[in-house]
Structures are given as C-alpha cells and as structure tokens.
Amino acid sequence: MKLSIITINLNDKEGLQRTIESVICQKFTDYEFIVIDGDSQDGSIDVIDQYKDKIAYWVSEKDTGIYNAMNKGIRQAKGEYCHFLNSGDRLASSDVLSKIFDNDPHDSFICGNFITEKNRVLTKETPYKNRDWTFSLYDIYSGDLCHQAFFIKADNFTKYELYNESFRITSDWRLFFIAIGIHHEPVKYKDLDIVIYNMEGLSSQIGGKVIYEERRKTAQEVLSQSVADKLNRLYYLEQNSYITDIIKSRKWISFAFRIFCKLGKILGFVKE
C-alpha cells in the first residue's frame, strides 16, 4: 500500500465531514484512511459511522493531545507514506493524490503547495518552490512548515521515533528539523496544490512564545550546545533586525549610537 491518510478529530463534526469527503472523492485508490477521534460528543461519531465503509480503521477514545492521537494513527498505518489531514482540512482537488504518486516516488519527504483558509478567505502559499533543502537547518529552525502539505515516508518514524508527546505544538516540526535539517533526508517538491489548510486549528491559536520555547528545547536536545546557541543567536538577530534598520534609516539615531559607543569605551561600560 502506498499511502496512509491519518485524520485526527475532536468535536469538529462539520470539519470532519469536509475532510472525509475530500478523501473519498480521490481518483487515486492505493490508500487507507485512518480516523482517530478523541471521544467527541458533538455527533462526530455519527459522521464516522456514515462513512465507515470508506475508513480502514477508526477509534474514538480519550487521548492526551494531538501527538498522542497522531501516534495512534501511525501505529495503525500500513502505507509506505503517511499524510496527516487534520479535521477541517481538505485535499485541494480530486486528482491531487494521483499526481503526487504518478511516478511511484520513494523520496523520504514529498511536499507541495498549500492554501490557507481563514474567515473563508483562501490564500495560496508556495514556500517550498525552488527551495534548497541541502543546507536547511536554520531555515527550518526559524520558519514554519505546513505538515499537511507533506507526505512523510513511514520509515522516518522508525529512524527518528514517533512524535514527542511532551510537546504541545511543534513535534511535527521537530521531525522535519531532525530528519531534513540534521540528517539531510531528501525532499521532493511537486508544484501542486496539496491541501486547503484550516487556520483555525490549535497551531494557529497558540502564541509564538510557546512555539519558540519548544524549538529551543529541541535544538538543545539534538545539537551540541554551541550550535544550539548559534541558532538561537541568529534567530534573535533576525527577529530584532528592525532595530538595526531603524538606526540606519535615521541619521541622528545612528550618530547618537556611535557617540554612545565611543563614550562607553572611554568610560569602560562598553567593551572592545
């Protein structure tokens, strides 16, 4: 089997129905569909029951978070690739899977474009087009990756372990960071719109501080301290580059800053 599509859901009956309908209309048929529900009480189970003949495996039970649910799906998956299509997200067209797998690829990761949906406004995103993944450690560390736009070869979860369930929001990013950024697993890009990504999910609601702290933790765990420190330093400089831009754009600020530095060296509170 080529593909395992894994959908996790918690009390999103309408979103789940949209997701399921986008899967079962696919022209590509060499896939299994797995639905992991977190004991929904809103009628989601009725939706699953309606389409149960199209679903290879489903379960509804309490879980400890999104990565616990995703790991349940991975453990059931039999496909060469896994694709995570969360409840509310939907495949962009009925032939997208046929186009992804038309030449029987075996790359560790396959990615494409995605379309964000917020307040019913659709915006096409192409961040992986012409991207060089060869030296991508800092790019991944400082940027975002839409996991719904990726097809992940299942053996990555054997080589690099399942999703870390102690993380709230970046465990999927952590896999990309380790597998692609550190171990240079190959990424194949196809210029196709893969998914319509619902921006109302958990990752869009949690603040950047939580995301950054989890990324920092990953860097400290899997890299040497010196490399982790350098990544954090680069990230800090990039996030605060506007300060330098303001100083350069205002001559009087730049002049005052240079005077301050000279006085500091003279008085000893600025080191050479």
TORSE-674288 format. One line per 4 residues: number of its first residue (from 1); their letters; for each residue x, y, z of C-alpha. Coordinates in nm, 4 decimals. Layout:
BEGIN
NUM) a) X/Y/Z  ...
//
This chain:
BEGIN
1) mkls) 0.0000/0.0000/0.0000  0.1336/0.3414/-0.0979  -0.0379/0.5830/0.1398  -0.1970/0.6053/0.4833
5) iiti) -0.4110/0.9157/0.5340  -0.4491/0.9921/0.9038  -0.7163/1.2300/1.0317  -0.7445/1.3278/1.3975
9) nlnd) -1.0617/1.4870/1.5284  -1.2114/1.6263/1.8468  -1.5614/1.7729/1.8444  -1.5434/1.9084/1.4894
13) kegl) -1.8335/1.7320/1.3213  -1.8641/1.9689/1.0259  -1.4895/1.9904/0.9686  -1.4572/1.6116/0.9836
17) qrti) -1.7255/1.5680/0.7194  -1.5471/1.8086/0.4838  -1.2196/1.6265/0.5386  -1.3691/1.2820/0.4772
21) esvi) -1.5475/1.3947/0.1618  -1.2218/1.5353/0.0200  -1.0543/1.1977/0.0751  -1.3165/0.9591/-0.0556
25) cqkf) -1.3575/1.1524/-0.3822  -0.9932/1.0910/-0.4786  -0.9216/0.9219/-0.8114  -0.6152/0.7616/-0.6526
29) tdye) -0.7163/0.4422/-0.4739  -0.3962/0.2907/-0.3307  -0.4519/0.4344/0.0152  -0.6049/0.3527/0.3506
33) fivi) -0.7987/0.6047/0.5560  -0.7496/0.6163/0.9331  -0.9576/0.8348/1.1665  -0.8541/0.8899/1.5285
37) dgds) -1.1244/1.0601/1.7331  -1.0675/1.1918/2.0856  -1.4036/1.0826/2.2325  -1.6058/1.3555/2.0603
41) qdgs) -1.9504/1.4364/2.1978  -2.0800/1.6576/1.9162  -2.2045/1.3983/1.6685  -1.8661/1.3312/1.5053
45) idvi) -1.9177/0.9580/1.5611  -2.2349/0.9731/1.3519  -2.0287/1.1190/1.0674  -1.7691/0.8425/1.1003
49) dqyk) -2.0447/0.5811/1.1041  -2.1917/0.7337/0.7882  -1.8651/0.6767/0.6010  -1.7330/0.3721/0.7890
53) dkia) -1.7204/0.1576/0.4749  -1.4613/0.4044/0.3370  -1.2495/0.4051/0.6531  -0.9927/0.1288/0.7082
57) ywvs) -0.9589/0.1930/1.0814  -1.1145/0.4279/1.3325  -1.1308/0.4656/1.7067  -1.2969/0.7092/1.9437
61) ekdt) -1.1381/0.7350/2.2865  -0.9795/0.9937/2.5102  -0.6217/1.0878/2.4317  -0.3563/1.3086/2.5891
65) giyn) -0.3193/1.5526/2.2990  -0.2788/1.5882/1.9256  0.0526/1.3993/1.9063  -0.0827/1.1109/2.1112
69) amnk) -0.3676/1.0904/1.8592  -0.1312/1.1163/1.5608  0.0911/0.8425/1.7044  -0.2119/0.6162/1.7371
73) girq) -0.2670/0.6655/1.3653  0.0974/0.5966/1.2801  0.0903/0.2698/1.4755  -0.2049/0.1535/1.2655
77) akge) -0.0627/0.2733/0.9319  0.0422/0.0199/0.6686  0.1291/0.2582/0.3850  0.4731/0.3488/0.2543
81) ychf) 0.3826/0.7136/0.3199  0.1791/0.8878/0.5882  -0.0220/1.2019/0.5255  -0.1772/1.3933/0.8151
85) lnsg) -0.5000/1.5628/0.7185  -0.6488/1.7112/1.0329  -1.0214/1.7509/1.0799  -1.1292/2.0667/0.8962
89) drla) -0.8505/2.0448/0.6384  -0.9227/1.9042/0.2944  -0.7351/1.7860/-0.0101  -0.7272/2.0594/-0.2721
93) ssdv) -0.8636/1.8552/-0.5651  -0.9871/1.5075/-0.6519  -0.6759/1.4241/-0.8535  -0.4034/1.5596/-0.6231
97) lski) -0.3017/1.2156/-0.4908  -0.2884/1.0713/-0.8435  -0.0484/1.3492/-0.9436  0.1676/1.3079/-0.6343
101) fdnd) 0.2164/0.9349/-0.6806  0.2003/0.9091/-1.0605  0.5663/0.8037/-1.0977  0.5825/0.5836/-0.7867
105) phds) 0.8173/0.8082/-0.5827  1.0238/0.6791/-0.2894  1.1746/1.0019/-0.1510  1.1774/1.0440/0.2261
109) ficg) 0.9538/1.3502/0.2022  0.7289/1.4794/-0.0751  0.5832/1.8275/-0.0492  0.3842/2.0770/-0.2493
113) nfit) 0.1874/2.3978/-0.2168  -0.0922/2.4660/0.0278  -0.3864/2.7015/0.0501  -0.4677/2.8681/0.3801
117) eknr) -0.8279/2.9318/0.4767  -0.9147/3.1968/0.7337  -1.2553/3.3591/0.7694  -1.3475/3.1920/0.4383
121) vltk) -1.0631/3.3705/0.2574  -0.8329/3.1392/0.0588  -0.4658/3.2281/0.0057  -0.2251/3.0167/-0.1966
125) etpy) 0.1185/2.9594/-0.0403  0.4242/2.8306/-0.2301  0.7102/2.8478/0.0254  0.8761/2.5237/-0.0882
129) knrd) 0.9023/2.6128/-0.4564  1.2693/2.6451/-0.5624  1.3770/2.5857/-0.2033  1.7199/2.4344/-0.1447
133) wtfs) 1.6818/2.1778/0.1330  2.0514/2.0822/0.1324  2.1549/2.3312/0.3997  1.8220/2.3980/0.5645
137) lydi) 1.8950/2.3677/0.9377  1.8447/2.7365/1.0166  1.5648/2.7782/0.7620  1.3668/2.5071/0.9380
141) ysgd) 1.4580/2.6365/1.2837  1.3394/2.9889/1.2110  1.0491/2.9139/0.9805  0.7221/2.7235/0.9668
145) lchq) 0.6395/2.4061/0.7797  0.2850/2.3028/0.6974  0.2790/1.9294/0.7701  -0.0484/1.8909/0.5767
149) affi) 0.1492/1.9791/0.2618  0.3962/1.6923/0.3224  0.3850/1.3206/0.2567  0.6182/1.1508/0.5033
153) kadn) 0.7767/0.8157/0.4322  0.6669/0.5932/0.7192  1.0149/0.4587/0.7940  1.1095/0.8078/0.9200
157) ftky) 0.9081/0.7238/1.2302  1.1298/0.4201/1.2838  1.4559/0.6050/1.2216  1.3659/0.9196/1.4162
161) elyn) 1.0959/0.7913/1.6543  0.7284/0.8765/1.6799  0.6087/1.2262/1.7609  0.7236/1.3506/2.1006
165) esfr) 0.4047/1.3659/2.3049  0.5530/1.6005/2.5652  0.5409/1.8845/2.3083  0.2212/2.0836/2.2713
169) itsd) 0.2580/2.2161/1.9191  0.5954/2.1555/1.7472  0.6506/1.7804/1.7485  0.5713/1.7554/1.3760
173) wrlf) 0.8175/2.0408/1.3150  1.0714/1.8528/1.5313  1.0659/1.5580/1.2891  1.1395/1.7900/0.9953
177) fiai) 1.4194/1.9589/1.1903  1.5892/1.6316/1.2786  1.5279/1.4336/0.9595  1.5711/1.7068/0.6977
181) gihh) 1.7754/1.9712/0.8777  2.0257/1.7458/1.0540  2.0231/1.4174/0.8603  1.9566/1.5671/0.5150
185) epvk) 1.6744/1.3324/0.4208  1.5756/1.4110/0.0597  1.2694/1.6234/-0.0105  1.0892/1.6073/-0.3447
189) ykdl) 0.8835/1.9120/-0.4369  0.5891/1.8935/-0.6765  0.4261/2.2133/-0.7974  0.0774/2.1083/-0.6938
193) divi) -0.1785/2.2474/-0.4523  -0.1961/1.9724/-0.1897  -0.4331/2.0892/0.0779  -0.6651/2.3627/0.1933
197) ynme) -0.5381/2.4253/0.5438  -0.7831/2.5471/0.8072  -0.6097/2.8275/1.0016  -0.8452/2.7951/1.2983
201) glss) -0.6630/2.4938/1.4440  -0.4518/2.4700/1.7592  -0.1221/2.5658/1.5942  -0.2771/2.8936/1.4798
205) qigg) -0.4103/2.9743/1.8264  -0.1058/2.9139/2.0456  0.1336/3.2060/2.0752  0.4809/3.2280/1.9276
209) kviy) 0.6456/3.2146/2.2692  0.5330/2.8544/2.3247  0.6476/2.7563/1.9765  0.9885/2.9194/2.0211
213) eerr) 1.0462/2.7585/2.3623  0.9701/2.4137/2.2226  1.2018/2.4714/1.9273  1.4758/2.5827/2.1617
217) ktaq) 1.4277/2.2681/2.3666  1.4597/2.0515/2.0555  1.7804/2.2282/1.9480  1.9334/2.1785/2.2926
221) evls) 1.8396/1.8100/2.2922  1.9633/1.7117/1.9469  2.2511/1.9547/1.8796  2.5689/2.0493/2.0606
225) qsva) 2.5292/2.3430/2.2981  2.7447/2.5680/2.0813  2.5412/2.5020/1.7658  2.2124/2.5442/1.9554
229) dkln) 2.3375/2.8758/2.0951  2.4339/2.9953/1.7469  2.0910/2.9085/1.6085  1.9243/3.0979/1.8915
233) rlyy) 2.1559/3.3932/1.8369  2.0798/3.4064/1.4642  1.7097/3.3768/1.5362  1.7251/3.6621/1.7898
237) leqn) 1.9143/3.8861/1.5473  1.6707/3.8123/1.2671  1.3657/3.8778/1.4847  1.5114/4.2080/1.6067
241) syit) 1.6686/4.3253/1.2822  1.4111/4.6054/1.2637  1.6070/4.7853/1.5370  1.9173/4.7986/1.3177
245) diik) 1.7057/4.9069/1.0212  1.5564/5.1943/1.2227  1.9001/5.3094/1.3410  2.0361/5.3051/0.9863
249) srkw) 1.7358/5.4891/0.8474  1.7616/5.7744/1.0977  2.0944/5.9557/1.0746  2.0605/6.1285/1.4109
253) isfa) 1.9936/5.7953/1.5857  2.2921/5.6385/1.4130  2.5117/5.9340/1.5100  2.3949/5.9240/1.8726
257) frif) 2.4519/5.5481/1.8871  2.8117/5.5864/1.7641  2.8763/5.8622/2.0238  2.7301/5.6381/2.2949
261) cklg) 2.9601/5.3523/2.1954  3.2682/5.5779/2.1942  3.1829/5.7221/2.5357  3.1163/5.3721/2.6615
265) kilg) 3.4619/5.2574/2.5591  3.6196/5.5577/2.7240  3.4245/5.5166/3.0472  3.4569/5.1403/3.0465
269) fvke) 3.0946/5.0218/3.0309  3.1249/4.9165/2.6669  3.3929/4.6576/2.5951  3.6022/4.6435/2.2817
//
